[in-house]
Amino acid sequence: MGLKNYLIYCFSFIGFMAWSQTERNGQVLEAVTDMPIPGVNVIIKGTNNGVVTDFDGNYSIMATSQDTLVFSYVGFQNKEILVGNKVTMNVSLEENTEALSEVVVVGYGSQKREDITGAVGVIDAEETFKERPNNDLGSLIQGQAAGVQVLKSSGKPSAGFNIRVRGTSSISAGSDPLYVIDGVPTTDTRSLNPSDIESISILKDASSAAIYGAQGANGVVLITTKQGKSEKAQFQFDSYVGVAQVWKTLEVLNAEQYRDLMTELGYNTQWDQYNENTDWQNKVFRDALSHNYQLSVSGKNNGTQYYISGGYLNQEGAVRSAEMERFSFKTNLSKEVNDWLKIGTNVNYTHYSDVDVTDNAAVNQGGVLLGVLATPPNIGVYNEDGTFTSNPFQDWENPISSTDGADRGYKNQRLLGNIYTEVDFLKNFTFKTNFGIDFNADRYDYFLDPFRTSYGRALNGSSQYNTNINNYFIWDNTLSYKNKFGDHKIEGLVGSVYQKNRWEYSNIERRNFASAEITTPGAGSEIVGASAGKSEKANSSFISRINYDYKNRYLLTANFRADGSSNFGPNNRWGYFPSFSVGWRISRESFLENIDELSELKLRAGYGIVGNDNVGSYAYLARVGSGGNYPIGGQTMPGTYPATIANEDLKWEESEQTNLGIDLGLYDGKITFSVDAYIKKNYDLLLNVPMPTGTGFSSAIQNVGEIENRGLEFQLNTINYSNENFTWRTSANLSFNRNEAKDIVGQVITRGGVASRGNVSLIREGEPLGTFYGYVWGGVDPATGNVYYINQEGESTFTPTADDRRIIGDPNPDFIYSLGNTFTYKEFGLDIFLQGSQGNDIFNATKLQMESMIDSKNQLASVLNRWRQPGDITDIPRVNTEGSTDNSRLSNRYVEDGSYLRFKAVTFSYNFKQNALEKLHLNALKFYVTGENLITLTDYSGFDPQVNAFGGDNAVQGVDFGTYPQTRNVIFGMNVRF
């Protein structure tokens, strides 16, 4: 080959190499922390060809030397790199503070994180929820934000939850926060699929929540669902299977011990007919399976942003027959029609169903948890004819009858969504109109056949059918303004909101069934009850807000909302709710500019008034009651009667809130710390107040009284260590809240009836809400075996009076806390999340009933130490053959320390390497195993310390009366992206 031909060949080869595609690869890292960034879009400039980085930030793409790669990710500055002759290109992306801050959603808009002057807790759902069982939003939120307490009335799959933001704020009205899902307010999140959630913002103080006016007194939880981000369509499939177990059982008497106890009580029967030794906890508790599947596709292309998902979840309960099933479908779609017009919609459809089990109830009322303890072990499950066995001495059946004896089920269909339009005009103005709906339709079916159970035989069968329809809509229109001139930045918002809610219900029950073949009410010959009703509520509001920033140092936010509600009288139909907050970013001052370690120091202060209208429809009206029968002409004719007295001055409960906060950031954000102090005064409470007998009414609802909450909150996040192979992050929060009834017009309110022994919870001026109220236990008299109590004079007595009762415990915790640590080493990850409560008491009503020894119920094994003869020294009294409850009064004997520390979630994960993913044609693949409630450290003797038999009752907390416990869950899952 000649020199000329050789040169032509070489240049041709070089040209071919320059223009031919070669595999290029590398890793994308955060510039500050050197942590890998998954999900980064790597696109060849000017084309639609691209890939997405995997969980370790790795990518691989075919590109020529003339191509330019564009690296983009939400919250970071884009970077463009000419390929040239480079095969490996590692890239560091700088944070884009402007973009990063926009993800903090506030009421009717968003703010930069650094510009927030109120108390706002932010939960990143992608990081928090992705490796957790997703059937219960409340459990996922618990411990994630300071000042937010999650109350669980039960651990069963169908159970809801209650959230208290900075304490309980009312006695009779609702104390749960307002939930806003993609701009649509709601009170029910049970059917929401957590896999669709992008982020959660919790507005904790009045300065941030006042934009919601009369609905913001208890805080606001803003839930934003996922949107498309990648230029290339991104598919994701998530799945897990798991098992749940009751993590603790209680020791009860066996068959021989039960027989001895019954003999001592004077109960006799033909014991040879009752020779079983059944472990009812083993029969009712089970290893409960769950499985979940979620498929989504998302993207952003040519001005169109989309996220579409479908999910299925099936969760068995650890108590026999309990289960929950959910189908969910989600579509979020937006389109930038041109540079001034954007339209969009968010639609969520859910089909939810569950089978409930009865807890928080006595065994003779079908309470399953008390049933597994109190049912005699001497009987089996079934009689020879297939019917359920009963207690040998009382006509109540074994707990399998309560779980399996009736066909029952709840089904709900829900459509929640909105459609909106945004118009930009005059350069700095944006007009947005949004119309949202929340349509709920549910039904409950119940059939008790006339043969299998004793109750069914007594009724000749029973069938119930209940329906409820809730139709809500909201229409809001807002005009916003944003501008910057010189050192000044200003944002303004004005708007109007109209909401309407309409409820309808119907129910019917029929008995006397000839067979068990037809289960609908129509087959029963006797109508026991039938009813139907409707109600509605409307709100009309005007909102406004202004944000002002001077020199990026001095911040001001002011809100004002006027609310009109149909719930209140014409004299006070409108309420007015102002707030303001200020911030001083001290770290931007010249005297701190040279402190390299200091990245952020901001002082915040806020004040505002918000309201609570959650008191029920038509509260101010003089309403009539049905069922008033009158004798007319010798016949009984149906009629009505005055049920409530009118109060045209009735108005909102108001909450006056003050907040002071400090935000600190060190070492380029590797350490961030926030502390908030607050006082929350709720006054004009909506209470039923005693009325003079001459009015014809015993009580009427009025605006009286005051409750105060005050507290401290601490939030800490740190990056403890980070290099290319190993990272360790920590997050922690700590919350103190003190609650006090300041004024309830001299009333003493008791609630929480327990085991026919009276009310256990007290509300009295100067005390926290829901303190335990009862007798002071003295001990067991060695001579008689009876319990003696300590009266008000400090003397022992066997017959205390009602006046000897006093405060015996407090269910409100001294503080709640959480601690999370995340470790990553190459492809491996370990997350450990601890959550706890300290200083709260529990009234163990389960123990009260299971140590009373007054009837034929089985008892806890602790009664083996009972008093039997004079001279016995013990804390367990004698058996009571008279059936008296004197030895088991509501007393401090049953008050226990409910403090606990729980390994709430522990996750071990593995991300596949890039070379393995290429062979599988995947962008990312991750396997993980997660354990929830793996270890619980507590001195509480019951099933579980996280109990609340009275649900969301403001006045009764921390009572355990056969409550379904929180379960230990282990799941195995995977995340696939392609």
RAFEN-V412609 format. One record per backbone hydrogen bond with DSSP energy under -1.0 kcal/mol. NH is the residue of the N-H (numbers start at 1). CO is the residue of the C=O. E is the energy in kcal/mol with one decimal. If there is no record, write none. Layout:
BEGIN
nh=NH co=CO e=E
nh=NH co=CO e=E
END
This chain:
BEGIN
nh=6 co=2 e=-2.5
nh=7 co=3 e=-2.6
nh=8 co=4 e=-2.4
nh=9 co=5 e=-2.4
nh=10 co=6 e=-2.4
nh=11 co=7 e=-2.7
nh=12 co=8 e=-2.3
nh=13 co=9 e=-2.4
nh=14 co=10 e=-2.8
nh=15 co=11 e=-2.6
nh=16 co=12 e=-2.7
nh=17 co=13 e=-2.7
nh=18 co=14 e=-2.4
nh=19 co=15 e=-1.9
nh=20 co=16 e=-1.4
nh=22 co=63 e=-2.5
nh=24 co=61 e=-3.6
nh=25 co=87 e=-2.5
nh=26 co=59 e=-1.6
nh=28 co=57 e=-2.4
nh=29 co=91 e=-2.8
nh=30 co=35 e=-2.7
nh=31 co=93 e=-2.3
nh=34 co=30 e=-2.0
nh=37 co=28 e=-2.1
nh=39 co=53 e=-1.9
nh=41 co=72 e=-2.7
nh=42 co=51 e=-2.8
nh=43 co=70 e=-2.3
nh=44 co=49 e=-2.5
nh=45 co=68 e=-3.2
nh=47 co=44 e=-1.9
nh=51 co=42 e=-2.4
nh=53 co=40 e=-1.9
nh=54 co=58 e=-2.2
nh=57 co=54 e=-2.1
nh=59 co=26 e=-2.1
nh=61 co=24 e=-3.1
nh=63 co=22 e=-2.4
nh=65 co=18 e=-1.1
nh=67 co=64 e=-1.1
nh=69 co=81 e=-2.9
nh=70 co=43 e=-3.0
nh=71 co=79 e=-3.2
nh=72 co=41 e=-2.1
nh=76 co=73 e=-2.2
nh=77 co=94 e=-2.9
nh=79 co=71 e=-2.0
nh=81 co=69 e=-2.3
nh=83 co=67 e=-2.8
nh=84 co=65 e=-2.2
nh=86 co=83 e=-1.8
nh=89 co=25 e=-3.0
nh=91 co=27 e=-2.5
nh=93 co=29 e=-2.6
nh=96 co=75 e=-2.8
nh=100 co=96 e=-3.1
nh=101 co=97 e=-2.1
nh=104 co=101 e=-1.7
nh=105 co=103 e=-1.1
nh=106 co=109 e=-2.1
nh=109 co=106 e=-1.5
nh=111 co=104 e=-2.0
nh=115 co=112 e=-1.2
nh=116 co=113 e=-1.1
nh=121 co=202 e=-2.5
nh=123 co=200 e=-3.0
nh=125 co=123 e=-1.0
nh=128 co=124 e=-2.3
nh=129 co=125 e=-2.9
nh=132 co=129 e=-1.7
nh=140 co=136 e=-1.3
nh=141 co=137 e=-1.9
nh=142 co=138 e=-1.8
nh=144 co=141 e=-2.6
nh=148 co=145 e=-1.4
nh=149 co=164 e=-2.7
nh=151 co=162 e=-3.9
nh=155 co=964 e=-1.4
nh=159 co=156 e=-1.8
nh=162 co=151 e=-2.6
nh=164 co=149 e=-2.9
nh=166 co=147 e=-2.7
nh=174 co=614 e=-1.9
nh=178 co=219 e=-2.1
nh=179 co=186 e=-1.9
nh=180 co=221 e=-2.7
nh=181 co=184 e=-2.5
nh=182 co=223 e=-2.5
nh=184 co=181 e=-1.6
nh=186 co=179 e=-3.2
nh=192 co=189 e=-1.4
nh=196 co=193 e=-2.0
nh=197 co=194 e=-1.5
nh=198 co=224 e=-3.2
nh=199 co=224 e=-1.7
nh=200 co=123 e=-2.1
nh=201 co=222 e=-2.6
nh=202 co=121 e=-3.4
nh=203 co=220 e=-3.1
nh=204 co=119 e=-2.5
nh=209 co=205 e=-2.0
nh=210 co=206 e=-2.1
nh=212 co=209 e=-2.4
nh=213 co=210 e=-1.9
nh=215 co=212 e=-2.3
nh=216 co=213 e=-1.8
nh=217 co=611 e=-2.1
nh=219 co=216 e=-1.8
nh=220 co=203 e=-1.7
nh=221 co=178 e=-3.3
nh=222 co=201 e=-3.5
nh=223 co=180 e=-3.3
nh=224 co=199 e=-2.5
nh=226 co=196 e=-2.4
nh=234 co=298 e=-3.0
nh=236 co=296 e=-2.6
nh=237 co=976 e=-2.7
nh=238 co=294 e=-2.9
nh=239 co=974 e=-2.1
nh=240 co=292 e=-1.8
nh=241 co=972 e=-2.3
nh=242 co=290 e=-2.5
nh=243 co=970 e=-2.4
nh=244 co=288 e=-2.4
nh=245 co=968 e=-2.4
nh=253 co=859 e=-2.0
nh=258 co=254 e=-2.8
nh=259 co=255 e=-2.1
nh=260 co=256 e=-2.0
nh=261 co=257 e=-2.1
nh=262 co=258 e=-2.6
nh=263 co=259 e=-2.3
nh=264 co=260 e=-2.1
nh=265 co=261 e=-1.7
nh=267 co=262 e=-2.9
nh=271 co=269 e=-1.6
nh=273 co=270 e=-2.2
nh=274 co=271 e=-1.6
nh=276 co=378 e=-2.1
nh=278 co=377 e=-3.1
nh=280 co=278 e=-1.0
nh=283 co=279 e=-1.6
nh=284 co=280 e=-2.2
nh=285 co=281 e=-2.6
nh=286 co=318 e=-2.4
nh=288 co=244 e=-2.7
nh=290 co=242 e=-2.0
nh=291 co=314 e=-2.2
nh=292 co=240 e=-2.4
nh=293 co=312 e=-2.6
nh=294 co=238 e=-2.5
nh=295 co=310 e=-2.4
nh=296 co=236 e=-2.5
nh=297 co=308 e=-2.4
nh=298 co=234 e=-1.9
nh=299 co=306 e=-2.1
nh=300 co=230 e=-2.4
nh=301 co=304 e=-2.7
nh=304 co=301 e=-2.2
nh=305 co=334 e=-2.6
nh=306 co=299 e=-2.6
nh=307 co=332 e=-2.2
nh=308 co=297 e=-2.6
nh=309 co=330 e=-2.6
nh=310 co=295 e=-2.2
nh=311 co=328 e=-2.8
nh=312 co=293 e=-2.6
nh=313 co=326 e=-2.3
nh=314 co=291 e=-2.3
nh=315 co=324 e=-3.2
nh=316 co=289 e=-2.4
nh=317 co=322 e=-3.3
nh=320 co=284 e=-2.6
nh=322 co=319 e=-1.8
nh=323 co=355 e=-1.5
nh=324 co=315 e=-2.3
nh=325 co=353 e=-3.0
nh=326 co=313 e=-2.7
nh=327 co=351 e=-2.7
nh=328 co=311 e=-2.5
nh=329 co=349 e=-2.6
nh=330 co=309 e=-2.5
nh=331 co=347 e=-2.6
nh=332 co=307 e=-3.0
nh=333 co=345 e=-2.9
nh=334 co=305 e=-2.4
nh=335 co=343 e=-3.1
nh=336 co=303 e=-2.7
nh=337 co=335 e=-1.2
nh=337 co=341 e=-1.1
nh=338 co=341 e=-1.4
nh=342 co=422 e=-2.5
nh=343 co=335 e=-2.3
nh=344 co=420 e=-2.2
nh=345 co=333 e=-3.0
nh=346 co=418 e=-2.0
nh=347 co=331 e=-2.9
nh=348 co=416 e=-2.6
nh=349 co=329 e=-2.7
nh=350 co=414 e=-2.4
nh=351 co=327 e=-2.8
nh=352 co=412 e=-3.0
nh=353 co=325 e=-2.6
nh=354 co=410 e=-2.2
nh=355 co=323 e=-2.5
nh=360 co=962 e=-2.2
nh=365 co=362 e=-1.5
nh=366 co=363 e=-1.5
nh=367 co=362 e=-2.6
nh=368 co=358 e=-2.9
nh=371 co=367 e=-1.4
nh=372 co=368 e=-2.1
nh=374 co=370 e=-3.0
nh=375 co=371 e=-1.9
nh=383 co=387 e=-3.5
nh=386 co=383 e=-1.9
nh=388 co=452 e=-1.6
nh=389 co=381 e=-1.9
nh=391 co=396 e=-2.3
nh=396 co=394 e=-1.7
nh=398 co=389 e=-2.0
nh=401 co=398 e=-1.5
nh=403 co=399 e=-1.5
nh=404 co=400 e=-3.3
nh=405 co=401 e=-1.7
nh=407 co=447 e=-2.4
nh=409 co=445 e=-1.9
nh=410 co=354 e=-2.7
nh=411 co=443 e=-2.4
nh=412 co=352 e=-3.5
nh=413 co=441 e=-2.7
nh=414 co=350 e=-2.4
nh=415 co=439 e=-2.4
nh=416 co=348 e=-2.8
nh=417 co=437 e=-2.2
nh=418 co=346 e=-2.2
nh=419 co=435 e=-2.1
nh=420 co=344 e=-2.7
nh=421 co=433 e=-2.0
nh=422 co=342 e=-3.3
nh=423 co=431 e=-2.9
nh=424 co=340 e=-2.7
nh=425 co=429 e=-2.4
nh=428 co=426 e=-2.8
nh=429 co=425 e=-1.8
nh=430 co=480 e=-2.3
nh=431 co=423 e=-2.9
nh=432 co=478 e=-2.8
nh=433 co=421 e=-2.1
nh=434 co=476 e=-2.7
nh=435 co=419 e=-2.5
nh=436 co=474 e=-2.9
nh=437 co=417 e=-2.7
nh=438 co=472 e=-2.2
nh=439 co=415 e=-3.0
nh=440 co=470 e=-2.9
nh=441 co=413 e=-2.2
nh=442 co=468 e=-2.7
nh=443 co=411 e=-2.3
nh=444 co=466 e=-2.6
nh=445 co=409 e=-2.5
nh=446 co=464 e=-1.9
nh=447 co=407 e=-2.8
nh=448 co=462 e=-3.2
nh=457 co=453 e=-2.2
nh=458 co=454 e=-2.1
nh=459 co=455 e=-1.6
nh=461 co=456 e=-2.6
nh=462 co=448 e=-2.3
nh=463 co=510 e=-2.3
nh=464 co=446 e=-2.5
nh=465 co=508 e=-2.1
nh=466 co=444 e=-2.3
nh=467 co=506 e=-2.9
nh=468 co=442 e=-2.4
nh=469 co=504 e=-2.8
nh=470 co=440 e=-2.7
nh=471 co=502 e=-2.7
nh=472 co=438 e=-1.7
nh=473 co=500 e=-2.2
nh=474 co=436 e=-2.4
nh=475 co=498 e=-2.6
nh=476 co=434 e=-2.4
nh=477 co=496 e=-2.3
nh=478 co=432 e=-2.7
nh=479 co=494 e=-3.1
nh=480 co=430 e=-3.1
nh=481 co=492 e=-2.5
nh=482 co=428 e=-2.0
nh=483 co=490 e=-2.3
nh=485 co=488 e=-2.5
nh=488 co=485 e=-1.9
nh=489 co=549 e=-2.6
nh=490 co=483 e=-2.5
nh=491 co=547 e=-2.6
nh=492 co=481 e=-2.7
nh=493 co=545 e=-2.5
nh=494 co=479 e=-2.0
nh=495 co=543 e=-2.1
nh=496 co=477 e=-2.2
nh=497 co=541 e=-2.5
nh=498 co=475 e=-2.1
nh=499 co=539 e=-2.8
nh=500 co=473 e=-2.1
nh=501 co=537 e=-3.1
nh=502 co=471 e=-1.9
nh=503 co=535 e=-3.2
nh=504 co=469 e=-2.2
nh=505 co=533 e=-2.3
nh=506 co=467 e=-2.0
nh=507 co=531 e=-2.5
nh=508 co=465 e=-1.3
nh=509 co=529 e=-2.6
nh=510 co=463 e=-2.1
nh=511 co=526 e=-2.6
nh=512 co=459 e=-1.4
nh=513 co=460 e=-4.0
nh=523 co=520 e=-1.9
nh=524 co=521 e=-2.2
nh=525 co=512 e=-2.0
nh=526 co=511 e=-2.3
nh=528 co=509 e=-2.2
nh=529 co=509 e=-1.5
nh=531 co=507 e=-2.4
nh=533 co=505 e=-2.2
nh=535 co=503 e=-2.1
nh=537 co=501 e=-2.6
nh=539 co=499 e=-2.4
nh=540 co=564 e=-2.2
nh=541 co=497 e=-3.0
nh=542 co=562 e=-2.1
nh=543 co=495 e=-2.4
nh=544 co=560 e=-1.5
nh=545 co=493 e=-2.5
nh=546 co=558 e=-2.3
nh=547 co=491 e=-3.2
nh=548 co=556 e=-2.9
nh=549 co=489 e=-2.8
nh=550 co=554 e=-2.4
nh=551 co=487 e=-3.2
nh=553 co=550 e=-2.0
nh=554 co=550 e=-2.1
nh=555 co=583 e=-3.0
nh=556 co=548 e=-2.3
nh=557 co=581 e=-2.9
nh=558 co=546 e=-2.3
nh=559 co=579 e=-2.5
nh=560 co=544 e=-2.2
nh=561 co=577 e=-1.5
nh=562 co=542 e=-2.4
nh=563 co=575 e=-2.7
nh=564 co=540 e=-2.5
nh=565 co=573 e=-1.7
nh=566 co=538 e=-2.2
nh=568 co=565 e=-1.0
nh=571 co=648 e=-1.5
nh=572 co=569 e=-1.4
nh=575 co=563 e=-2.9
nh=577 co=561 e=-3.0
nh=579 co=559 e=-2.1
nh=580 co=607 e=-2.8
nh=581 co=557 e=-2.7
nh=582 co=605 e=-2.9
nh=583 co=555 e=-2.1
nh=584 co=603 e=-2.4
nh=585 co=553 e=-3.3
nh=586 co=584 e=-1.6
nh=586 co=601 e=-1.0
nh=587 co=601 e=-1.8
nh=588 co=585 e=-1.5
nh=589 co=586 e=-2.2
nh=592 co=589 e=-1.8
nh=595 co=592 e=-1.6
nh=596 co=594 e=-1.2
nh=598 co=595 e=-1.3
nh=599 co=665 e=-2.1
nh=600 co=665 e=-1.9
nh=602 co=663 e=-2.6
nh=603 co=584 e=-2.3
nh=604 co=661 e=-3.0
nh=605 co=582 e=-2.2
nh=606 co=659 e=-2.8
nh=607 co=580 e=-2.8
nh=608 co=657 e=-2.0
nh=609 co=578 e=-2.5
nh=610 co=655 e=-2.2
nh=611 co=213 e=-2.3
nh=612 co=653 e=-1.8
nh=613 co=214 e=-1.1
nh=615 co=613 e=-2.2
nh=623 co=621 e=-1.0
nh=625 co=641 e=-3.3
nh=628 co=639 e=-1.7
nh=629 co=627 e=-1.0
nh=630 co=637 e=-3.1
nh=632 co=635 e=-3.6
nh=635 co=632 e=-1.6
nh=637 co=630 e=-3.6
nh=641 co=625 e=-1.8
nh=643 co=623 e=-2.8
nh=644 co=623 e=-1.5
nh=647 co=620 e=-2.7
nh=650 co=647 e=-1.6
nh=653 co=612 e=-1.9
nh=654 co=683 e=-2.2
nh=655 co=610 e=-3.1
nh=656 co=681 e=-3.3
nh=657 co=608 e=-2.8
nh=658 co=679 e=-2.5
nh=659 co=606 e=-2.7
nh=660 co=677 e=-2.7
nh=661 co=604 e=-2.6
nh=662 co=675 e=-2.2
nh=663 co=602 e=-2.6
nh=664 co=673 e=-3.3
nh=665 co=600 e=-3.3
nh=666 co=671 e=-3.0
nh=667 co=597 e=-3.2
nh=670 co=667 e=-1.6
nh=671 co=666 e=-1.9
nh=672 co=717 e=-2.9
nh=673 co=664 e=-3.0
nh=674 co=715 e=-2.6
nh=675 co=662 e=-2.0
nh=676 co=713 e=-2.2
nh=677 co=660 e=-2.9
nh=678 co=711 e=-2.1
nh=679 co=658 e=-2.0
nh=680 co=709 e=-3.7
nh=681 co=656 e=-3.0
nh=682 co=707 e=-3.4
nh=683 co=654 e=-2.5
nh=684 co=705 e=-1.0
nh=685 co=705 e=-1.2
nh=687 co=685 e=-1.0
nh=687 co=702 e=-2.4
nh=689 co=700 e=-2.9
nh=691 co=698 e=-2.3
nh=695 co=692 e=-2.0
nh=696 co=693 e=-1.5
nh=700 co=689 e=-1.8
nh=702 co=687 e=-2.7
nh=704 co=685 e=-2.7
nh=704 co=702 e=-1.1
nh=706 co=743 e=-2.6
nh=707 co=682 e=-2.8
nh=708 co=740 e=-2.7
nh=709 co=680 e=-2.8
nh=710 co=738 e=-1.9
nh=711 co=678 e=-1.9
nh=712 co=736 e=-1.4
nh=713 co=676 e=-2.5
nh=714 co=734 e=-2.6
nh=715 co=674 e=-2.6
nh=716 co=732 e=-3.0
nh=717 co=672 e=-2.6
nh=718 co=730 e=-2.9
nh=719 co=670 e=-2.5
nh=720 co=728 e=-1.8
nh=721 co=728 e=-1.4
nh=723 co=726 e=-2.2
nh=727 co=824 e=-2.2
nh=728 co=721 e=-2.6
nh=729 co=822 e=-2.6
nh=730 co=718 e=-2.4
nh=731 co=820 e=-2.5
nh=732 co=716 e=-2.7
nh=733 co=818 e=-1.8
nh=734 co=714 e=-2.1
nh=735 co=816 e=-2.6
nh=736 co=712 e=-3.0
nh=738 co=710 e=-3.0
nh=740 co=708 e=-2.1
nh=741 co=767 e=-2.6
nh=742 co=706 e=-1.5
nh=743 co=706 e=-2.1
nh=747 co=744 e=-2.1
nh=749 co=763 e=-2.4
nh=751 co=761 e=-2.0
nh=754 co=758 e=-2.3
nh=757 co=754 e=-2.3
nh=760 co=752 e=-1.6
nh=761 co=751 e=-2.8
nh=762 co=771 e=-2.4
nh=763 co=749 e=-2.7
nh=766 co=741 e=-3.1
nh=767 co=764 e=-2.1
nh=771 co=762 e=-1.1
nh=771 co=768 e=-1.0
nh=772 co=809 e=-2.1
nh=773 co=760 e=-2.8
nh=774 co=806 e=-2.6
nh=775 co=890 e=-3.1
nh=778 co=788 e=-2.4
nh=779 co=788 e=-1.4
nh=781 co=786 e=-3.1
nh=785 co=781 e=-2.9
nh=788 co=779 e=-2.4
nh=789 co=797 e=-3.4
nh=790 co=776 e=-2.3
nh=791 co=795 e=-3.0
nh=794 co=791 e=-1.9
nh=797 co=789 e=-2.4
nh=804 co=801 e=-1.8
nh=805 co=802 e=-1.5
nh=806 co=774 e=-3.1
nh=808 co=772 e=-2.5
nh=814 co=838 e=-2.3
nh=815 co=838 e=-1.6
nh=816 co=735 e=-1.9
nh=817 co=836 e=-2.1
nh=818 co=733 e=-2.0
nh=819 co=834 e=-2.3
nh=820 co=731 e=-3.5
nh=821 co=832 e=-2.5
nh=822 co=729 e=-2.6
nh=823 co=830 e=-3.2
nh=824 co=727 e=-2.3
nh=825 co=828 e=-2.4
nh=826 co=725 e=-2.7
nh=828 co=825 e=-2.8
nh=829 co=909 e=-2.1
nh=830 co=823 e=-3.0
nh=831 co=907 e=-2.6
nh=832 co=821 e=-2.7
nh=833 co=905 e=-3.0
nh=834 co=819 e=-3.5
nh=835 co=902 e=-2.5
nh=836 co=817 e=-2.6
nh=837 co=900 e=-2.0
nh=838 co=815 e=-2.6
nh=841 co=810 e=-2.2
nh=842 co=896 e=-2.7
nh=843 co=958 e=-2.6
nh=844 co=894 e=-3.4
nh=845 co=843 e=-1.7
nh=845 co=960 e=-1.1
nh=846 co=960 e=-1.5
nh=848 co=844 e=-1.6
nh=849 co=845 e=-2.0
nh=850 co=846 e=-2.1
nh=858 co=374 e=-3.4
nh=860 co=850 e=-2.5
nh=861 co=251 e=-2.6
nh=863 co=860 e=-1.9
nh=864 co=861 e=-1.9
nh=865 co=862 e=-1.7
nh=866 co=863 e=-1.7
nh=867 co=876 e=-1.5
nh=871 co=782 e=-2.5
nh=872 co=869 e=-2.0
nh=878 co=785 e=-2.2
nh=880 co=853 e=-2.4
nh=883 co=880 e=-1.4
nh=888 co=885 e=-1.6
nh=892 co=775 e=-1.8
nh=894 co=891 e=-1.6
nh=895 co=892 e=-1.1
nh=896 co=842 e=-2.9
nh=898 co=840 e=-3.0
nh=900 co=837 e=-2.3
nh=901 co=937 e=-1.9
nh=902 co=835 e=-2.9
nh=903 co=935 e=-2.8
nh=904 co=902 e=-1.9
nh=905 co=833 e=-1.9
nh=906 co=931 e=-2.2
nh=907 co=831 e=-2.7
nh=908 co=929 e=-2.5
nh=909 co=829 e=-2.6
nh=910 co=927 e=-2.6
nh=911 co=827 e=-2.6
nh=912 co=925 e=-2.5
nh=917 co=913 e=-2.0
nh=918 co=914 e=-2.2
nh=919 co=915 e=-1.2
nh=920 co=916 e=-1.4
nh=922 co=917 e=-2.3
nh=923 co=977 e=-2.5
nh=924 co=977 e=-1.9
nh=926 co=975 e=-2.4
nh=927 co=910 e=-2.2
nh=928 co=973 e=-2.5
nh=929 co=908 e=-2.3
nh=930 co=971 e=-2.3
nh=931 co=906 e=-2.7
nh=932 co=969 e=-3.1
nh=934 co=903 e=-1.3
nh=937 co=901 e=-3.1
nh=947 co=945 e=-1.5
nh=949 co=959 e=-2.9
nh=951 co=948 e=-1.9
nh=953 co=950 e=-1.8
nh=960 co=843 e=-2.5
nh=968 co=245 e=-3.1
nh=969 co=932 e=-2.0
nh=970 co=243 e=-2.4
nh=971 co=930 e=-2.9
nh=972 co=241 e=-3.2
nh=973 co=928 e=-2.6
nh=974 co=239 e=-2.5
nh=975 co=926 e=-2.3
nh=976 co=237 e=-2.6
nh=977 co=924 e=-2.5
nh=978 co=235 e=-2.1
END
